[in-house]
Amino acid sequence: DGLILSEDKSMVFLTYDDTLKEISLPDETERIYSFAFYPCRELVSIRLGKNAAKFDKCAFPNTGARSMRVHGKASGHLPTALERIMVSEENDTFTSVDGFLYSKDMGTLLAAPEVIPGGNVELPEKTVRIAAEAMKGNQGIKKLIARRDLEEVEASAFEDCFSLETVVLAGVNVIGKGAFCECIALTSVAIEKADVIGYNAFSGCERLEAAKIGSVSIIDTGAFYNCAELQEMILPENLKTIKDLAFAQTKLKKVSVPKSVESLGEEAFYGCYGLTIELYDTLESMSGKLAYSWDPFNDRWECAQHRIVVKNSRDDTIRYVVYMGKSNGTSSKYRETVVKGGRNYLSFDFP
């Protein structure tokens, strides 16, 4: 029926007919190999038999979104017709609801169809985890809603979902590496609480203007890196750690770092031109490294215009203000000015 399987039918390797509209796997089939159905863009439905227990990476039809790049920018995708993934009622590993594939107990979302009427995905009450790459490259989803707390959104779960516009999460322990990376239509993120927003979790979401996070402990390296339109971010009071490049290359203009923050990574706000940063004197950070970045091509340090306000952790009074940026009238020097008590100015130029 258009498939190449092992002799005992326990494994399906690939399809030799990529015009198939429907695939129904034999009950003997236990495993689907990588890329088995990947090129089947006309495929409407897949049915897994009672013994199906494993599918490898990129087993299901894929839009090829990540490969559709021009100079590194997302430029489109190849649409697929997949409407539903179905499972035999006798299967002990998987189950299917509305065409979405879940673990048998529905605790984990494993895979999704490409055609999603209305584009809204609201996770079932039982679902607490979204598997790695579960919806990577999916162009049918426009809005994600989770009304209960999740344990984890795993790595690359929604990476390259070019149509995803809104994410609303009640709570999540961990948002994994690149979970929403390169979702170029994403404009709104609302998360009531999170423990960790992981490495590059929202990086490259170039239309994201505001992220509302009620509570978070760790914002990992590059979490919002190159969110080119990000202008509004209120850091919650329980935040402990902001790692390197977390908000680099955004449009943030003012950031108040809470007293709870114990560690602030290098270049966390690099490339945020005209930024005012308010922070406390107890912070483990070198103020200069918030603004400066080494440019290996020109063999020099580069800096945006920054105003760094350092406050006393005991009474919130301002200890001093540092202005950093290029000196007027020259492109080769920088000027740093320290303002103490509003009257004493220390300034110097340097190469």
Steps between C-alpha positions, in 0.01 A plus 500: 500500500781742418713416805834328548502291819720242664418141405302438819327843461621613843676805352399744226798664329356732238236553236574451134174675404501858631155567350323287761195661661456245779728258681379225731786309658473126560442392860841329489682836453673614817736772378498780241850599384625855453366674189270205420208730412693828489452576126133397486353849472167379360443262789172576682487228766725249674374211711732323744426134578465335838872419539642839397736608779764733353549756227837656425590863434329657195290189442185692409444741207686826552477848352876529458465841666851512641657451159302784346748776575647793310811645667395330820148645499188287484346536156214251489419134516371209296141429610380153593143368506512288816169533688511217753717239666286209618579207729348157549294483821699188592831690502660516846752776420316774310159657476348758266266791573376733224778373276778581750729222624547458877651248737244245614430687825479829302773643721723588203420660164718314250403615150240708322329532163590785271141602426349653816154659451506851646864463595429484876659223707375468857673223689277241673482507879703179531791622288800621703784466249567590136761272349812619320421610143134400549382788280827618349438672167122469537329773299144426613530632854428868569425499872617274783307489829576293811259565787680273745863484612740307276808310604696581185485635149793302363773607259387637162138405572369797295814607317436654156122519547482797264123554552497489882388842629401452866623288792305487827628270775358475852830369628795284397802363682738509204481652154770305320778591260366679193141406588354801313809596303442680167122529537509805279128592529493480881387834644367413846628279783326472839635259762362515853794316650808307392808362669736510202476669161766304320786558259381690189140420599352799311802611299433631152132577568548819306144640540466440872428839657404409857552203728297488823646261754350499847772293663829343389823391674750462214516666159763300315760596240350671193143434616370811318804561280426687177132558579543811290170668595497417871432829679324400821624257764427531871735274693319327791609546861593133555749489210840362610716467187528670162762334281718622212331668201155439651354823353769594250401664171153608614329842517473515877533860621467459876560200722476482878698205630331380823689481828446122495735459200829354619682455170484695173687359202739673263350687205151427636373824344755549225366682194205659685567855383401782734428261787470607864579219746418526868679250724625451855850516642478141628483357150780272385574674172740742340290789379714554193438149376128569487563749223824403333569214262818393328491549124745242356471640146619850596712379792342736753230534764166635379237674711146630465380817674423387854403664827566272798343602832647323801282503813576428863345168600432622854283801427454514119682834474712561191872449566623607158411514132724391215452631147671291237525549127697643212652843552356789305696597194699182461421148390813348645468587870254434777411709801401378842357747750436425865247726674507489878260702712391690193802733509829316482584396146780267403537446128768365276552397142675184394572316170 
